[in-house]
Amino acid sequence: MAFLIVFTIPGLVLGLVALAVIDRMGLWANRRFRTPWRRDDQGRGVSAVGVDELSAFFQGSKRHQLDEKRSSLILRDEENDGAPPRTKVDLERGTAVIRRSS
């Protein structure tokens, strides 16, 4: 019976809520007792990723949004990409050239 409950949509939502509670308790314990097996509170929690995937299952546009977010994290953002170079830093000579834009 428990097998059927876990593989239904309400069971999945309850599982995600339980995972969020366990994750928050782990973060609290890490701040309080500095547990060695947990890292600091960086990034998104496991339950947030699960809720995003659940909403992507029901909304097709959410899947596109998540894919775009992943690809933007992978791509490098160049500051002067596509613009004429206004600044130039030469580390060997120790000089920097900065031109004003018109």
Secondary structure, 3 states (H helix, E strand, C coil): CHHHHHCCHHHHHHHHHHHHHHHHHHHHHHHHHCCCCCCCCCCCCHHHHHHHHHHHHHCHHHHHHHHHHHHHHHCCCCCCCCCCCCEEEECCCCEEEECCCC
